[in-house]
């Protein structure tokens, strides 16, 4: 009887060991990989080789920055106008598509509840311009105006006027 009670203590360990043998999975948990898929069109047809650049949506261009920006992701669409980014980091992002004088900017978020973003109907549009006026304090000769989530930044004139050309 003494040996039988000792054997009962070992049974749970034997069951645990048997469940893990020859199985590379982590039990019944599923690892979900973040990914985005976006299809871009230009005048109704899939837009191949369209440049895309991704930055966090909180990003604001630095006035001292050179033209070289460390984009989170960048590349071009495939021959059918698709961009696929697998193993995407969590967060809120801005993706900018540009081809010639056409562009589009989209925002998306990936997190623990939303692992995928798919859009199959993004259309390039002609770029425009944004004009505005900043009310400068008496002590300022100019201000910087930026489009958050992009690398667009301009300096106002001494009256506070600005123009952002080729705005998506």
C-alpha angles and dihedrals in degrees: 000000000000092000092046093057090049089052091054090059091055097048096081091051091049092052092049092049092048092052092056099047116110094356121111095186125103096239113271096332119117122212110218119205120213115236143161130205121187128173117205126203131196116199092341099310129096109272111228123197095015112160117239130191126187126202132167109268090239091059116119120184115249117234090223093049120117120226089271110095124179099232117200089227133356140168141105135288118259125249091280094050096257129136117194122187114184126188089029118179121247117259145076115297143182117218118196122198118196133180120162109308093344129089146156132196124205133182124213138167130214121190143138091295098038112044100162138046120191128175122168101180112055110145127201114233132193111274118247141191132255117212124187150148127237118203100232121207115242091254095055128083094189144351135218119242119197137177105230115237093023137076091246113125133149137179119235122230121248090277093054096253120142142173125200106201124203092020111175 
